[in-house]
């Protein structure tokens, strides 16, 4: 069964850090692009980063650039999202998703999604 499982969400104070994990099972991450998205109620999913696994290229929007970093641990078939200097506006449910080869900012282009993990930034 093809599956993505996120973990690592939680409650953190402004300025704090969290690392989210996205573990893939049933397939290997080679030749895929992994996108990280977030969503708040009433809004569309926003991509906060993407990595092309074989190419190593990463993409971030200005809203998180310099604060969020995507990394991979291929031996564990896992992708991480390191989030630093967190702000209250980063509060959302975070998802990872895969699509073949290329990154896309459009959530509809992604073929498989994890269940999401809640991140809350609050004092």
N, C-alpha and C positions, 0 to 999 in steps of 0.2 A: 504494500500500500504506500503510495506516494504521500509524503506528509512533511509539513514544516511545523516546528514547535518553538514558539518564543518563550523566553523566560527572562527574569531579571528586573521586571518592573517593580514599582513600589512608590512610597512616599519619601520625598527628599526636600530639604530646605533650599530656598533660592541660593544660587551659587554652588550648590553641591553637584555631585556626579553620580551617574549610574552607568552600568554596562548591560546592555541587552544582548541576549544570545538568540540565534536562530539556527536550530539543528534540523538538518534534512535527513530523511530516511526514505528508503525505497528507491533512491536514485543518488547519483553523485553530482556534485556541483559543477563539474567541468562543463564547459560550453554554455553555461548559463550566466545570466545577469541577475543579481539579487538586489531588489529594491527594498528600502525601508520607508514606510509610510506612517502617517499619523492621522487620526481623525477625532474631531470633537463633534458633539451632537449638533445636527443642523448644518454641518459643513461637509464639503467633499473631502475625500482623502487627499492629503498633501504629501508628495514625496519629499523626504528629508535626506535622502542619500541613495546612491546606487553604486554597485561595483560590478564590472565585467570580470568574471573570475579568471579566465585565461589571459586576459589582457592586462589586468591589474588596474585599469583606469577607474577612478572614482569621481563622482559628481555630487555636488551639494548646492542647495539653494543659498542665497545670500543670508537668509534668516538663521541658518545654522552653521555657515561656513566659519571655520576656525574654532568652533565649539564641539562639533560632532565629527567622529572619525569612524569609518568602516574598516574592519580588518577581517581576515579569514584564518581559519585553522583547518586546512584541507584534510589533515589526518583524522580530524574529528567530524569532517563534513559539516562544519559550523561557521557561521558568519556572525560577527559582533558589531554592535553599534555602541561606541563609547561616547557618552554625552557628558560634557563638562560645562561649567558655568551655567547651570540650568536656571531658567526663568519661569515665572508662573505661566507665561503664555506657551510654554512647552508642554503643559498639561494636556494629555490626550491618551487615547488608546493607540499603541504602536503595533504595527504589523510588518512582517517581512513577506516578500513575495518573489516568485521567480518567473523569468521568461527566457526564451532561448536567445543567447548570444548578446544582444544589445540592450542597453538601458533605455528606458522610456519614462517620460514624466507622466504618462497617461496610465492611471490605475487599470483601465480596461484592457491594456495590452499584456497584463501579467496573467499567468496561466494557473498558478497555484498559490494559495494564501495560507498563512498560519492563522491561529485563532485570536491573536492579539494579546497584548499585555498592557495593563494600565500603568501610566506614569503620572504621578501627581506631584507638582512642585508648589509647596506651600509652607509658610512659616507657622 
